[in-house]
């Protein structure tokens, strides 16, 4: 009788991944949660929106389904269940281990079939920061405040608001029929990250403004999903190093008293009291967040109207890319 119950329990158990290694910062994300700034909760959501959308479209999930985002070093996952597909997007080095012995090099932007006992080892990103992992059928998660996104500092989101940890299990939805697809895609880079001047630009000397748009800055190791701290020529505040706390948006460039700019990213605080030098345009955000620590970064000033047109172009390009996914 006990043996029969055990067999039934194992038979009924959903497919799942067991986390062998959690990675540096592996979290579930979607496109973020809205309308909670008033209680101090930011949008959060995926850092690289285009690679997120591509991953779900290739695997034939809903394009807005939750996804596993990882940074620098990804997770190592062992699969238990029936045959299904996975896909990884970004510039990522990963491998598959079959039968705990045969190792295959993974290929990004292409569905890969996995079977019971297979291991997916997401080793690292290549000269970039973020990668994305999706599985056919999707992850079995509950929304928190109408989103699957994880905000670590507030412990809000699925997985109890935490990143992946070793030995935990990730339950999956029922698998869809297997469809093999791929996309010929290269993550391009641009020479400049484009910026709209901020509301407190007049707090800084003319030389500092000119230097910001003509000199290189370095992305420091003090960078995460909350913000990117830059190092370079100091920005000289000639008025006041603090302002009354005001609402903030993703991409805002704040300058504290030490003169080193900080770019606010997806998990940023919702208010802040440092002068706002500028804002990264939305069309360049995906490329900005993929610049790894130690890299150089340059900025270019543009006008609001140009930023709006560039976002329309970005949106059109993204849709065109999604429509180029091929059946194989």
ABEGO torsion letter per residue (X at the ends): XAAAAAAAAAAABBBBBBBABAEABBBBBBAEBBGAAAAGBBAEEBABAAAAAAAAAAAGBBAABBBBBBBGBBBBBBBBEBBBBBBBBEBBBBBBBBGGABBBBBBBGBBBBBBBGBBBBBABBBGBABBBBBBBGEBBBBBBGGBABBBAAAGBEBGGGBBBBBGBBBBBBBBBBBBBBBBBBBBBBBABBBBBBBAAAAABBAAAAAAAAABBBBBBABBBAABBBBBEBBBBBAABABBBBBBBBBGBBBBBAAGBBBBBBAABBABBABBBABBBBAAAAAAAAABBBGBBBBBBBBBAAAAAAAAAAAAAAAAAAAAABBBX
